[in-house]
Amino acid sequence: MFTPRHIRLGSRGSALALWQTEHVAARLRALHPDVAVETVVIQTRGDRFKDRPLPSIGGKGLFTLELEERLRQGQIDGAVHSLKDLPVVDPEGLVLGAVPARGDVADALVVRGAGESGERPRNGLPELREGAVVGTGSRRRAAQLLARRPDLLIADIRGNVDTRVRKTLDAAGAYDAVVLAVAGLKRLGLDARISLTLPFETMLPAPGQGALAVQCRQEAKWLAFFGAIDDKETRAAVTAERAFLAKLGGGCRASVGALGVCSREGADGRSSTDLRGESSLRLWGRVSAPDGSRQVDARMSGSAGEAEQLGRDLAQQVLRRGAKAIIEQMTEFDARPEENRQQ
């Protein structure tokens, strides 16, 4: 089996990206103690333009394109990403070499004052004041917040996770709260700042949320090397979620949430594996109107071995239930001049 003596992992320079890359490096070192793992920091377009909303500067690919180019050129051997940042179609010559075991998939609300006294405040989403300003750069999060609380004012917020938390907790700042991924907060030791972990009924996560991705060149030796840290059940869950998104034609511009969960036990407590020994996979998908005025939900179960087909089938179901009209509404919204849009 191919085992290199030295590998280079590409990473963005944020504290969270570096944590994620070191996590992957540690997994690889545990399997191959003699392999030297080097982190190569690469700045992306999304890192350079922090003062503009993500959809206005390109959406998906903003945090990946530069790493992918270095990978193609052989300047790095693997690129570590937050999986939710990766476009659903693999770029030419590159593949997902590994999806390690997933972290927490939920979103959290961080409210001004959280953690100051060492206690978790109780001012969760229902108790936010009328017209509270909530920061998020995600249309998915904004749409789902507005579906529950149409009085909230959604304001764009950019920057790394720690920067967004700091902006929110600033007593003189513009935000009453911010929505962030639980996984990122935990990975940076900021989970004490969480005011409320949002239930999935309120906030369904982005496809791939909480999961890491190791991208590599489409070469058998690298697929075998990185594949050693791949987690089968996480891979199945995110494959279904990403297939759901792909079939809808969605991306960073679309308000799409999805959550896949693998299970080896059925509701009766008995094993739910099929004749091939595969886990069952439950998939929940949601498409929301940008203003939260309408949401279409659907759920479906199948075999983990047919995760991609499950995602496509669920997408067809939500399209039949009315998601097609919502997606067309998003397309029309994006076609308007920016000064005429209302978030």
Summary of the structure (lengths in Angstrom):
residues: 343
radius of gyration: 20.1
end to end distance: 52.8
largest distance: 60.9
contacts: 1150
relative contact order: 0.14
helix: 37%
strand: 22%
